[in-house]
Amino acid sequence: MRSRSKKKSSPDRGSFQKNNRSSRVQAGTKDTERILYKYIREKVNQLLEIMGTKPLREEELDERTIVEFDPIGIIAESFKEILEHLREKNLQLQQARDYLQAVFDAVGVGISIVDRDLKIIKCNERQKELLVRDTDTVEGRHCYEVYCGIDSPPLICPAIETIERSREVFLKEVTKKGRVFQINTSPLKDGEGNITGVVEVSVDITDKKRTEEALHQAEKLAAVGRLAAGIAHELNNPLGNIIGYAKLLLKTGDLGDYEREKLSVIIEQAEKGSEIIRGLLEFSHERPLELRSVLINNSIERVLSSMAHIIESSGIKVFKYLDDIPPVEVDQKQIEQVFHNTLLNAVQALEGRKDGIIEIRTAGLDSTVQISLSDNGPGIPREHLSLIFDPFFTTKPPGKGTGLGLSISSEIVKKHGGSIWVESESGKGTTFHIILPVRTRIALNGEAES
């Protein structure tokens, strides 16, 4: 009986131990859950704080409500909304950047941004067209290397002065690549007012400069024309009388060789003076244009035919490249005078050369025609290029020209609404370019407007 009672007490003790272990496991699980909930609440509150939202209270994130409240889901949805908002703002920023880039590239002036080390950060297309000497990438290179073609900053650098003095710098006239520019540099500052770089703006004023020079030339020519007209009228009659009486004396039979020689000199010099006067009168005479439809190529052929003897006797070869161009409304006599004057200028420039060549080209360009006349003569010095259309200016020796031919030609072309200019360099020949509008409208002042 005793042994049987001892056997019954053993299972009760094992069951107690088992239940005790189960209780400890359940307690440990609850502690783990509390720690986990605490961790989740802390991290959720950190995210809510970043988002600018009130943190959750402990009762809002206990074991009973966490599933229903679903804070992770709320945060995920908030992040989704933030992400969509960021995508929308990013798209708007991209569109604004593209718009500003389009304006930056399309503006009619050259713009570049350089840092304090004078390295180019940004450069628009207009700046590249105006100043960049090659087609390589310009960003990251020094501005003086790209724009000036030198290895170190020049003595006068507006960008350096802007950085050192923190002010705008303006250069009135800078010549690069055969063009004239105005350059303005302004400091680029950060939010604290510190200079981080320089904005350089380049404005091409070549055409404006030419217009101003043309206006000055026109005013000068008008004054000379008025003076010339007054003098010419006063001198023309006496010179005509001198030539007439000298020729009458030559017809008498009782003159010796000495007297005849001197009279011939008088007639020759008087006729040269008369030629100058005719040029002055032509220069100052504002007769209306007699417009008609003219084939420019035919006019060139007529002028060449009239000068054939001079050209052939000088041993000059003439090459013609005449395109099929439309008729032009011009005063035929005056335009042919322009061709005669420029061709005569080329012939005289080739005097004494055995390999003299003249090339004449015509071409249609939109609603205009262009005539180019080139020679392989000695060329015109750079310092004389701006003077060749001035009245009485000539580089020829005395007795070889009056200095009025090109002045008269310039005035005739301008009256037709066209333009004339010259390209030349010492030792490399000369080319005259003439552009005439196909159709011409006469203005109230008697001059033509294209």
Secondary structure, 3 states (H helix, E strand, C coil): CHHHHHHHHHHHHHHHHHHHHHHHHHHHHHHHHHHHHHHHHHHHHHHHHHCCCCCCCHHHHCCCCHHHHCHHHHHHHHHHHHHHHHHHHHHHHHHHHHHHHHHHHHCCCEEEEEECCCEEEEECHHHHHHHCCCCCCCCCCEHHHHHHCCCCCCCCCHHHHHHHHCCCEEEEEEEECCEEEEEEEEEEECCCCCEEEEEEEEEECHHHHHHHHHHHHHHHHHHHHHHHHHHHHHHHHHHHHHHHHHHHHHHCCCCCHHHHHHHHHHHHHHHHHHHHHHHHHHHHCCCCCCEEEECHHHHHHHHHHHCHHHHHHCCCEEEEEECCCCCEEEEHHHHHHHHHHHHHHHHHHCCCCCCCEEEEEEEEECCEEEEEEEECCCCCCHHHHHHCCCCCCCCCCCCCCCCCHHHHHHHHHHHCCCEEEEEECCCCCEEEEEEEECCCEECCCCCEEC
